[in-house]
Amino acid sequence: MRLLSRQFFLISILCVGMTGVAFGSGFAIFEQGAKATALGGAFAATANDPSAIFYNVAGIAQLRRAEISAGGTGITFSNEFKGDPNDAWTSGTTGRYRGHVFVPPNAYMVMPIGDNVTFGVGTFANFGLRTNWQEPWVGRFVSRDANVKTMTINPAIAFRTSDDKFAFGIGADYMRSHIVLNRNNPALNPFTGRIVDVANAFLNSDWNTAWGYNAGILYKPTPTLRLGAAYRSHIKVDYTGTATFTQISTGNAQLDGVVKAGLPPGQDLTTSIDFPAIISLGIATSAIPTWDLEFDAVQTNWSSFQALDVAFSKTPANNLHSSQNWKDSLSYRLGANKAATEHWDVRLGALYDKTPQPTEVVGPLLPDADRVGVTFGVGYHKGPFVVDVTEFLLHFKTRSTQGLNADNFNGTYKTNANLMALNLGYKF
């Protein structure tokens, strides 16, 4: 029984540690404006609406009227897990996400100053995660529900040359972030030889903050050719939070007594997440009358997430270090804008986005995979009013753990997402 008690304590510590794995991987949200989203996110060399604050801050120098824009992107996910037939734990099991609609908001304001300078401020949620599994769920010992929220405020300023060939911009990023994770803890019932639920572990952080910056450049060598480059720095958020462990009765008084004796106390903990830097390069042309075409390559520097360290206030002997070994990832984005009439634009886009996640850490916390997407949108602009609407279908390639999962939870994940974006704007 003493051995069981110690095993339970170590499992509890691992449970809290794994919450950082979910949040360290994060989930980059690149859809921060309906117009740019309709172009597959290929916007670094166009950047001609207020969402340029996110995509390439230099672009706001092109905007010579005060303008506001606000909106959001409704995101729904479907995910299916199928257990590995060669895995004794997961064989024959399935799982699905609970239904949720996530709506990361965005809002922007730009204000020209003189002939060549523009000031702006934007706010957006550029990272987020929610993986909430329906019960009964065989993976509840890895994760039942993981939730990451971020909100960034980005004041910025940009300058253009008098001939409008060059523009430069820089901004500051103030990020607030909050994390929650819920999962059950298992233990071996020595009386039946079966694994049973003995406790629930719940982590809830404060809203913690950190600073970063972003910068961009635009170059127009000819009237029909545009080049853009943008950089958004990494941001390291240091989290403080609490871990709460709640016992679950097994129906066996003797086992419950052992579990209670080994149940870790509620306590404070600290950890950190290094959200990755993002580099965008774009080339755009309007050489075809009434058409604008752009191609972007975007690198997200997830290699900053190599390990997780969690420190506990009451049990420092059990501080955790866990290797993650994420890799930098590339996405390729193509967009086309057609001026259909004086007031209407039609937009198409496509993208390929490669996952940074190694196979051994693919799991219920974040079953990421390479993604392909197609977009369609329309834009309406008349007088001071601007309306942009986009539909975005995103398919994740089937991802198998190949029997390599670090939690010994093996199987195959199939994920799809649907995104609908809307932005409303007004020019003064």
C-alpha angles and dihedrals in degrees: 000000000000089000091051090051092054092046090053092051092051091048089052092053091049090050093058091043092054091059087071090054091060093047097039091059089050124177118258113219109203095173102097102141132028094229094051091043090055087056092055089257091296096138109115094102096038102040093153102146132059093272085075083091085075103031101038118345092203088070095073088071086073092060108091098177128064108257141176128199131179136173146111146231120246109213127190125181133199118194132176125192122197119188123240108258088218094053115091092207102046104025111127094008131119136187142188139194120255113249113266136159113212119197113190104194130215134189132177140185127187129186124186116223112202118321102312111025129076128186121201144167129202138181126200145146103244098169130040145141137194122170108166114169126207117243134273087054125167090202094060090112089062099037139335098176132359121184129180123179129186135175124187128196111201121188111187145175130202136188131201130195118248092253089052092232096116132038130177130190142178135184144176123239119213108187129192118191138182131186136196131178132180126188140145126247121228133210135179112255102221091199095058103019090233132124111246137182108257105163146003121233119206127184122191122175132200120249097272126189142210141167135239138153142229134207138181147179134205126196126186107190091174134014090259102039128073131180124193138182128182136180129194113188128231116262122209114207117195108208130206118192149138133259117211123190118197121189121237115207115239093194091246112104095201094051091044089054091053091048092050091052091053098040109123116237121251107265148162121265139184132210138149141223124208103208107208131255116245126213121192128189120184141178122193137179137191094186091122108073114252091005132101116191127187138179122194136184114202124192120197112197100220089154085090086078102074101135144006124228122189123184123198123208098213103028107038091159087072099052110145134231116183127176117226106168099197117181134221110265135208131211126192118209133189126187138177129192120194120194096220097175138349091280105023132072126187119207137194132183145173135189145183116205121186119213119241093203120111115227094245093063098044105119148120092301090063122350095189125177142167109292137209123190143179127201139196127185147158132214129203123195126172126154108325095339127099126181123180124182128180140183116202126186115196124188123193115207114243108272124202125191087218090216091294103105112139091221092050088243104132133179145096129290127205116190136178131173136197121203128189118187130193130180128178120198140184128196118207 
